[in-house]
Amino acid sequence: MQLRYHPRLSRFGTPGWPSVWIKVSGDGILDEESAILASAILSKLDPPTACYLLIEDGNSMHMGTLSFEDAEFGSRLCQVLQSHVGKPIKGNAEIDLPSQ
């Protein structure tokens, strides 16, 4: 199932996709077509409730959060996204994840 439609990518009934991107450094406006995934970091809460994404677009850095209630799913999700570091983010929504 594509990441953007995955039913387990939600927290308190709110869908976790798409992420809201917040600029953390640099200048310019985010162009999601050219942005590259710089890192995917699992939250340190016990159990984890989010995967934090950093993306680079030129000389700008933006951060987004993917929230979830199922820690096992979230850990797998973050691992999958970590394998996409260095790749364009425009394809992340289509990443195929098991529905269970």
N, CA, C and O atoms as CSV, one atom per row, in Angstrom:
chain,resi,resn,atom,element,x,y,z
A,1,MET,N,N,0.845,-1.170,0.000
A,1,MET,CA,C,0.000,0.000,0.000
A,1,MET,C,C,0.893,1.236,0.000
A,1,MET,O,O,1.895,1.283,0.714
A,2,GLN,N,N,0.533,2.230,-0.794
A,2,GLN,CA,C,1.335,3.442,-0.866
A,2,GLN,C,C,1.314,4.196,0.459
A,2,GLN,O,O,0.292,4.268,1.142
A,3,LEU,N,N,2.468,4.754,0.799
A,3,LEU,CA,C,2.636,5.479,2.058
A,3,LEU,C,C,1.544,6.525,2.256
A,3,LEU,O,O,0.988,6.632,3.349
A,4,ARG,N,N,1.230,7.291,1.226
A,4,ARG,CA,C,0.254,8.380,1.365
A,4,ARG,C,C,-1.135,7.895,1.769
A,4,ARG,O,O,-1.909,8.663,2.339
A,5,TYR,N,N,-1.468,6.625,1.481
A,5,TYR,CA,C,-2.798,6.093,1.781
A,5,TYR,C,C,-2.816,5.131,2.967
A,5,TYR,O,O,-3.872,4.612,3.328
A,6,HIS,N,N,-1.663,4.894,3.568
A,6,HIS,CA,C,-1.568,3.848,4.585
A,6,HIS,C,C,-2.398,4.208,5.821
A,6,HIS,O,O,-2.213,5.278,6.400
A,7,PRO,N,N,-3.317,3.315,6.229
A,7,PRO,CA,C,-4.195,3.615,7.364
A,7,PRO,C,C,-3.467,3.685,8.707
A,7,PRO,O,O,-3.986,4.283,9.650
A,8,ARG,N,N,-2.292,3.096,8.814
A,8,ARG,CA,C,-1.561,3.123,10.086
A,8,ARG,C,C,-0.686,4.365,10.232
A,8,ARG,O,O,-0.064,4.575,11.272
A,9,LEU,N,N,-0.644,5.182,9.188
A,9,LEU,CA,C,0.095,6.438,9.261
A,9,LEU,C,C,-0.887,7.526,9.707
A,9,LEU,O,O,-1.320,8.370,8.923
A,10,SER,N,N,-1.212,7.468,10.982
A,10,SER,CA,C,-2.131,8.448,11.580
A,10,SER,C,C,-1.907,8.469,13.087
A,10,SER,O,O,-1.347,7.539,13.668
A,11,ARG,N,N,-2.355,9.546,13.693
A,11,ARG,CA,C,-2.265,9.685,15.149
A,11,ARG,C,C,-3.521,10.396,15.613
A,11,ARG,O,O,-3.863,11.469,15.114
A,12,PHE,N,N,-4.206,9.789,16.573
A,12,PHE,CA,C,-5.464,10.317,17.096
A,12,PHE,C,C,-6.473,10.563,15.979
A,12,PHE,O,O,-7.237,11.528,16.021
A,13,GLY,N,N,-6.468,9.677,14.974
A,13,GLY,CA,C,-7.423,9.768,13.880
A,13,GLY,C,C,-7.074,10.775,12.801
A,13,GLY,O,O,-7.819,10.922,11.832
A,14,THR,N,N,-5.957,11.472,12.949
A,14,THR,CA,C,-5.550,12.462,11.957
A,14,THR,C,C,-4.539,11.830,11.009
A,14,THR,O,O,-3.518,11.312,11.461
A,15,PRO,N,N,-4.801,11.860,9.699
A,15,PRO,CA,C,-3.852,11.281,8.734
A,15,PRO,C,C,-2.486,11.931,8.854
A,15,PRO,O,O,-2.384,13.136,9.084
A,16,GLY,N,N,-1.437,11.133,8.700
A,16,GLY,CA,C,-0.074,11.622,8.838
A,16,GLY,C,C,0.553,12.079,7.535
A,16,GLY,O,O,1.682,12.570,7.527
A,17,TRP,N,N,-0.170,11.922,6.429
A,17,TRP,CA,C,0.362,12.344,5.135
A,17,TRP,C,C,-0.593,13.326,4.523
A,17,TRP,O,O,-1.800,13.092,4.595
A,18,PRO,N,N,-0.156,14.397,3.932
A,18,PRO,CA,C,1.235,14.781,3.745
A,18,PRO,C,C,1.793,15.477,4.976
A,18,PRO,O,O,1.047,15.982,5.815
A,19,SER,N,N,3.083,15.493,5.068
A,19,SER,CA,C,3.741,16.195,6.160
A,19,SER,C,C,3.716,17.699,5.891
A,19,SER,O,O,3.739,18.137,4.740
A,20,VAL,N,N,3.669,18.469,6.954
A,20,VAL,CA,C,3.839,19.916,6.845
A,20,VAL,C,C,5.330,20.184,6.982
A,20,VAL,O,O,5.959,19.726,7.936
A,21,TRP,N,N,5.901,20.924,6.033
A,21,TRP,CA,C,7.334,21.196,6.042
A,21,TRP,C,C,7.599,22.543,6.680
A,21,TRP,O,O,6.982,23.545,6.318
A,22,ILE,N,N,8.520,22.565,7.632
A,22,ILE,CA,C,8.902,23.781,8.344
A,22,ILE,C,C,10.368,24.073,8.032
A,22,ILE,O,O,11.227,23.206,8.190
A,23,LYS,N,N,10.645,25.288,7.593
A,23,LYS,CA,C,12.027,25.656,7.267
A,23,LYS,C,C,12.832,25.769,8.553
A,23,LYS,O,O,12.418,26.435,9.502
A,24,VAL,N,N,13.990,25.109,8.577
A,24,VAL,CA,C,14.864,25.182,9.751
A,24,VAL,C,C,16.179,25.891,9.444
A,24,VAL,O,O,16.907,26.268,10.363
A,25,SER,N,N,16.493,26.077,8.154
A,25,SER,CA,C,17.686,26.843,7.790
A,25,SER,C,C,17.628,27.217,6.312
A,25,SER,O,O,16.889,26.625,5.526
A,26,GLY,N,N,18.430,28.219,5.965
A,26,GLY,CA,C,18.557,28.632,4.578
A,26,GLY,C,C,17.536,29.659,4.159
A,26,GLY,O,O,16.820,30.231,4.981
A,27,ASP,N,N,17.486,29.882,2.853
A,27,ASP,CA,C,16.529,30.841,2.310
A,27,ASP,C,C,15.838,30.229,1.095
A,27,ASP,O,O,16.198,29.138,0.653
A,28,GLY,N,N,14.880,30.913,0.575
A,28,GLY,CA,C,14.155,30.414,-0.580
A,28,GLY,C,C,12.901,29.651,-0.180
A,28,GLY,O,O,12.654,29.388,0.997
A,29,ILE,N,N,12.131,29.311,-1.180
A,29,ILE,CA,C,10.873,28.586,-0.999
A,29,ILE,C,C,11.100,27.124,-1.361
A,29,ILE,O,O,11.787,26.815,-2.334
A,30,LEU,N,N,10.522,26.237,-0.575
A,30,LEU,CA,C,10.677,24.800,-0.804
A,30,LEU,C,C,10.100,24.390,-2.159
A,30,LEU,O,O,8.965,24.729,-2.495
A,31,ASP,N,N,10.890,23.669,-2.914
A,31,ASP,CA,C,10.448,23.065,-4.163
A,31,ASP,C,C,10.486,21.558,-3.958
A,31,ASP,O,O,11.545,20.940,-4.073
A,32,GLU,N,N,9.332,20.962,-3.655
A,32,GLU,CA,C,9.288,19.530,-3.349
A,32,GLU,C,C,9.714,18.666,-4.530
A,32,GLU,O,O,10.073,17.504,-4.342
A,33,GLU,N,N,9.680,19.207,-5.735
A,33,GLU,CA,C,10.099,18.442,-6.903
A,33,GLU,C,C,11.603,18.195,-6.907
A,33,GLU,O,O,12.063,17.191,-7.452
A,34,SER,N,N,12.370,19.095,-6.307
A,34,SER,CA,C,13.825,18.946,-6.336
A,34,SER,C,C,14.425,18.615,-4.975
A,34,SER,O,O,15.630,18.385,-4.879
A,35,ALA,N,N,13.613,18.586,-3.921
A,35,ALA,CA,C,14.122,18.342,-2.567
A,35,ALA,C,C,14.601,16.897,-2.414
A,35,ALA,O,O,14.052,15.969,-3.009
A,36,ILE,N,N,15.640,16.743,-1.600
A,36,ILE,CA,C,16.271,15.442,-1.342
A,36,ILE,C,C,16.095,15.097,0.136
A,36,ILE,O,O,16.261,15.954,1.004
A,37,LEU,N,N,15.758,13.836,0.417
A,37,LEU,CA,C,15.650,13.381,1.799
A,37,LEU,C,C,17.047,13.330,2.411
A,37,LEU,O,O,17.911,12.595,1.932
A,38,ALA,N,N,17.268,14.111,3.471
A,38,ALA,CA,C,18.576,14.167,4.129
A,38,ALA,C,C,18.665,13.201,5.300
A,38,ALA,O,O,19.726,12.631,5.551
A,39,SER,N,N,17.556,13.009,6.024
A,39,SER,CA,C,17.561,12.050,7.132
A,39,SER,C,C,16.142,11.717,7.557
A,39,SER,O,O,15.202,12.478,7.326
A,40,ALA,N,N,16.019,10.570,8.179
A,40,ALA,CA,C,14.763,10.103,8.769
A,40,ALA,C,C,15.128,9.587,10.160
A,40,ALA,O,O,15.909,8.646,10.300
A,41,ILE,N,N,14.549,10.218,11.190
A,41,ILE,CA,C,14.944,9.928,12.567
A,41,ILE,C,C,13.724,9.511,13.378
A,41,ILE,O,O,12.744,10.252,13.450
A,42,LEU,N,N,13.776,8.349,13.979
A,42,LEU,CA,C,12.698,7.858,14.824
A,42,LEU,C,C,12.707,8.601,16.155
A,42,LEU,O,O,13.766,8.815,16.744
A,43,SER,N,N,11.520,8.996,16.630
A,43,SER,CA,C,11.455,9.718,17.906
A,43,SER,C,C,12.002,8.848,19.035
A,43,SER,O,O,11.968,7.620,18.958
A,44,LYS,N,N,12.498,9.490,20.065
A,44,LYS,CA,C,13.106,8.798,21.207
A,44,LYS,C,C,12.085,8.491,22.304
A,44,LYS,O,O,12.449,7.944,23.345
A,45,LEU,N,N,10.818,8.833,22.086
A,45,LEU,CA,C,9.792,8.521,23.077
A,45,LEU,C,C,9.636,7.012,23.206
A,45,LEU,O,O,9.987,6.273,22.287
A,46,ASP,N,N,9.125,6.559,24.309
A,46,ASP,CA,C,8.893,5.138,24.524
A,46,ASP,C,C,7.411,4.927,24.802
A,46,ASP,O,O,6.956,5.229,25.906
A,47,PRO,N,N,6.652,4.427,23.854
A,47,PRO,CA,C,7.047,3.999,22.512
A,47,PRO,C,C,7.164,5.191,21.564
A,47,PRO,O,O,6.597,6.252,21.825
A,48,PRO,N,N,7.904,5.016,20.457
A,48,PRO,CA,C,8.042,6.101,19.493
A,48,PRO,C,C,6.698,6.426,18.840
A,48,PRO,O,O,5.888,5.534,18.586
A,49,THR,N,N,6.473,7.711,18.571
A,49,THR,CA,C,5.206,8.149,17.986
A,49,THR,C,C,5.393,8.951,16.707
A,49,THR,O,O,4.411,9.419,16.132
A,50,ALA,N,N,6.640,9.122,16.243
A,50,ALA,CA,C,6.873,9.926,15.057
A,50,ALA,C,C,8.206,9.581,14.401
A,50,ALA,O,O,9.133,9.078,15.037
A,51,CYS,N,N,8.262,9.871,13.116
A,51,CYS,CA,C,9.497,9.813,12.354
A,51,CYS,C,C,9.703,11.223,11.816
A,51,CYS,O,O,8.845,11.757,11.113
A,52,TYR,N,N,10.843,11.823,12.146
A,52,TYR,CA,C,11.152,13.182,11.741
A,52,TYR,C,C,11.989,13.140,10.464
A,52,TYR,O,O,12.982,12.417,10.379
A,53,LEU,N,N,11.579,13.912,9.493
A,53,LEU,CA,C,12.259,13.941,8.207
A,53,LEU,C,C,12.930,15.282,8.004
A,53,LEU,O,O,12.332,16.327,8.261
A,54,LEU,N,N,14.169,15.258,7.544
A,54,LEU,CA,C,14.869,16.472,7.132
A,54,LEU,C,C,15.087,16.374,5.633
A,54,LEU,O,O,15.559,15.357,5.125
A,55,ILE,N,N,14.734,17.459,4.923
A,55,ILE,CA,C,14.933,17.478,3.485
A,55,ILE,C,C,15.755,18.701,3.116
A,55,ILE,O,O,15.681,19.743,3.767
A,56,GLU,N,N,16.538,18.550,2.059
A,56,GLU,CA,C,17.379,19.633,1.546
A,56,GLU,C,C,16.854,20.062,0.186
A,56,GLU,O,O,16.508,19.238,-0.661
A,57,ASP,N,N,16.805,21.370,0.005
A,57,ASP,CA,C,16.410,21.935,-1.281
A,57,ASP,C,C,17.333,23.110,-1.548
A,57,ASP,O,O,17.123,24.207,-1.031
A,58,GLY,N,N,18.341,22.879,-2.346
A,58,GLY,CA,C,19.341,23.919,-2.573
A,58,GLY,C,C,20.095,24.170,-1.283
A,58,GLY,O,O,20.715,23.258,-0.735
A,59,ASN,N,N,20.046,25.405,-0.792
A,59,ASN,CA,C,20.733,25.707,0.462
A,59,ASN,C,C,19.748,25.816,1.630
A,59,ASN,O,O,20.085,26.377,2.673
A,60,SER,N,N,18.554,25.292,1.463
A,60,SER,CA,C,17.544,25.309,2.529
A,60,SER,C,C,17.348,23.906,3.105
A,60,SER,O,O,17.523,22.900,2.419
A,61,MET,N,N,16.982,23.874,4.380
A,61,MET,CA,C,16.676,22.617,5.062
A,61,MET,C,C,15.284,22.774,5.664
A,61,MET,O,O,14.968,23.800,6.266
A,62,HIS,N,N,14.455,21.744,5.494
A,62,HIS,CA,C,13.103,21.738,6.035
A,62,HIS,C,C,12.898,20.464,6.849
A,62,HIS,O,O,13.531,19.440,6.595
A,63,MET,N,N,12.009,20.546,7.825
A,63,MET,CA,C,11.703,19.398,8.681
A,63,MET,C,C,10.217,19.096,8.606
A,63,MET,O,O,9.386,20.003,8.568
A,64,GLY,N,N,9.895,17.814,8.585
A,64,GLY,CA,C,8.513,17.355,8.607
A,64,GLY,C,C,8.384,16.215,9.585
A,64,GLY,O,O,9.380,15.597,9.963
A,65,THR,N,N,7.162,15.932,9.999
A,65,THR,CA,C,6.899,14.877,10.972
A,65,THR,C,C,5.836,13.937,10.430
A,65,THR,O,O,4.783,14.377,9.970
A,66,LEU,N,N,6.118,12.637,10.486
A,66,LEU,CA,C,5.123,11.612,10.190
A,66,LEU,C,C,4.746,10.981,11.521
A,66,LEU,O,O,5.591,10.385,12.188
A,67,SER,N,N,3.482,11.107,11.912
A,67,SER,CA,C,3.028,10.620,13.219
A,67,SER,C,C,2.276,9.301,13.078
A,67,SER,O,O,1.660,9.023,12.050
A,68,PHE,N,N,2.343,8.501,14.132
A,68,PHE,CA,C,1.680,7.198,14.131
A,68,PHE,C,C,1.424,6.772,15.568
A,68,PHE,O,O,2.044,7.286,16.499
A,69,GLU,N,N,0.511,5.833,15.736
A,69,GLU,CA,C,0.206,5.285,17.055
A,69,GLU,C,C,0.867,3.932,17.268
A,69,GLU,O,O,1.170,3.558,18.401
A,70,ASP,N,N,1.090,3.199,16.189
A,70,ASP,CA,C,1.653,1.853,16.247
A,70,ASP,C,C,3.180,1.945,16.155
A,70,ASP,O,O,3.725,2.209,15.083
A,71,ALA,N,N,3.861,1.728,17.275
A,71,ALA,CA,C,5.315,1.889,17.335
A,71,ALA,C,C,6.040,0.925,16.399
A,71,ALA,O,O,7.042,1.298,15.787
A,72,GLU,N,N,5.551,-0.302,16.280
A,72,GLU,CA,C,6.202,-1.277,15.402
A,72,GLU,C,C,6.121,-0.815,13.947
A,72,GLU,O,O,7.109,-0.866,13.215
A,73,PHE,N,N,4.945,-0.369,13.542
A,73,PHE,CA,C,4.781,0.156,12.192
A,73,PHE,C,C,5.688,1.369,11.984
A,73,PHE,O,O,6.369,1.465,10.963
A,74,GLY,N,N,5.702,2.283,12.935
A,74,GLY,CA,C,6.512,3.491,12.826
A,74,GLY,C,C,7.993,3.196,12.712
A,74,GLY,O,O,8.701,3.851,11.947
A,75,SER,N,N,8.466,2.218,13.465
A,75,SER,CA,C,9.877,1.834,13.382
A,75,SER,C,C,10.210,1.300,11.990
A,75,SER,O,O,11.241,1.647,11.414
A,76,ARG,N,N,9.321,0.448,11.451
A,76,ARG,CA,C,9.536,-0.087,10.098
A,76,ARG,C,C,9.491,1.041,9.067
A,76,ARG,O,O,10.314,1.092,8.153
A,77,LEU,N,N,8.518,1.944,9.227
A,77,LEU,CA,C,8.383,3.067,8.315
A,77,LEU,C,C,9.664,3.904,8.292
A,77,LEU,O,O,10.168,4.256,7.225
A,78,CYS,N,N,10.171,4.211,9.456
A,78,CYS,CA,C,11.375,5.036,9.547
A,78,CYS,C,C,12.577,4.319,8.922
A,78,CYS,O,O,13.405,4.958,8.272
A,79,GLN,N,N,12.678,3.008,9.111
A,79,GLN,CA,C,13.765,2.238,8.497
A,79,GLN,C,C,13.674,2.290,6.976
A,79,GLN,O,O,14.686,2.450,6.292
A,80,VAL,N,N,12.460,2.154,6.451
A,80,VAL,CA,C,12.268,2.225,4.998
A,80,VAL,C,C,12.689,3.597,4.493
A,80,VAL,O,O,13.390,3.704,3.487
A,81,LEU,N,N,12.262,4.648,5.189
A,81,LEU,CA,C,12.623,6.001,4.765
A,81,LEU,C,C,14.126,6.239,4.880
A,81,LEU,O,O,14.696,6.957,4.059
A,82,GLN,N,N,14.773,5.653,5.876
A,82,GLN,CA,C,16.226,5.793,6.011
A,82,GLN,C,C,16.936,5.205,4.791
A,82,GLN,O,O,18.001,5.682,4.398
A,83,SER,N,N,16.349,4.177,4.199
A,83,SER,CA,C,16.954,3.587,3.001
A,83,SER,C,C,16.777,4.479,1.770
A,83,SER,O,O,17.375,4.216,0.727
A,84,HIS,N,N,15.958,5.536,1.885
A,84,HIS,CA,C,15.741,6.477,0.789
A,84,HIS,C,C,16.506,7.793,0.971
A,84,HIS,O,O,16.338,8.720,0.179
A,85,VAL,N,N,17.343,7.877,2.008
A,85,VAL,CA,C,18.145,9.087,2.230
A,85,VAL,C,C,19.031,9.304,1.004
A,85,VAL,O,O,19.637,8.371,0.477
A,86,GLY,N,N,19.085,10.560,0.568
A,86,GLY,CA,C,19.863,10.908,-0.608
A,86,GLY,C,C,19.059,10.882,-1.894
A,86,GLY,O,O,19.568,11.245,-2.954
A,87,LYS,N,N,17.807,10.457,-1.809
A,87,LYS,CA,C,16.940,10.373,-2.989
A,87,LYS,C,C,15.895,11.486,-2.937
A,87,LYS,O,O,15.602,12.015,-1.865
A,88,PRO,N,N,15.335,11.840,-4.095
A,88,PRO,CA,C,14.286,12.872,-4.127
A,88,PRO,C,C,13.079,12.467,-3.284
A,88,PRO,O,O,12.700,11.297,-3.252
A,89,ILE,N,N,12.484,13.439,-2.605
A,89,ILE,CA,C,11.330,13.123,-1.765
A,89,ILE,C,C,10.042,12.986,-2.564
A,89,ILE,O,O,9.055,12.457,-2.052
A,90,LYS,N,N,10.032,13.450,-3.800
A,90,LYS,CA,C,8.798,13.439,-4.569
A,90,LYS,C,C,8.234,12.031,-4.728
A,90,LYS,O,O,7.031,11.880,-4.940
A,91,GLY,N,N,9.059,11.010,-4.633
A,91,GLY,CA,C,8.577,9.640,-4.761
A,91,GLY,C,C,8.193,8.982,-3.443
A,91,GLY,O,O,7.685,7.860,-3.442
A,92,ASN,N,N,8.426,9.657,-2.319
A,92,ASN,CA,C,8.156,9.041,-1.015
A,92,ASN,C,C,6.698,8.662,-0.832
A,92,ASN,O,O,6.407,7.644,-0.205
A,93,ALA,N,N,5.788,9.439,-1.352
A,93,ALA,CA,C,4.357,9.155,-1.184
A,93,ALA,C,C,3.974,7.825,-1.810
A,93,ALA,O,O,3.003,7.196,-1.390
A,94,GLU,N,N,4.742,7.387,-2.827
A,94,GLU,CA,C,4.428,6.140,-3.515
A,94,GLU,C,C,5.163,4.937,-2.945
A,94,GLU,O,O,4.984,3.824,-3.439
A,95,ILE,N,N,5.980,5.130,-1.926
A,95,ILE,CA,C,6.684,3.993,-1.334
A,95,ILE,C,C,5.654,2.958,-0.905
A,95,ILE,O,O,4.657,3.284,-0.259
A,96,ASP,N,N,5.909,1.719,-1.269
A,96,ASP,CA,C,4.970,0.632,-0.992
A,96,ASP,C,C,5.297,0.014,0.369
A,96,ASP,O,O,6.410,-0.459,0.601
A,97,LEU,N,N,4.300,0.029,1.268
A,97,LEU,CA,C,4.447,-0.569,2.590
A,97,LEU,C,C,3.376,-1.637,2.768
A,97,LEU,O,O,2.256,-1.469,2.286
A,98,PRO,N,N,3.701,-2.742,3.457
A,98,PRO,CA,C,2.662,-3.737,3.739
A,98,PRO,C,C,1.506,-3.106,4.501
A,98,PRO,O,O,1.732,-2.257,5.364
A,99,SER,N,N,0.278,-3.502,4.202
A,99,SER,CA,C,-0.884,-2.902,4.863
A,99,SER,C,C,-1.069,-3.414,6.277
A,99,SER,O,O,-1.879,-2.869,7.027
A,100,GLN,N,N,-0.348,-4.437,6.653
A,100,GLN,CA,C,-0.489,-4.969,8.013
A,100,GLN,C,C,0.745,-4.762,8.830
A,100,GLN,O,O,0.786,-5.153,9.997
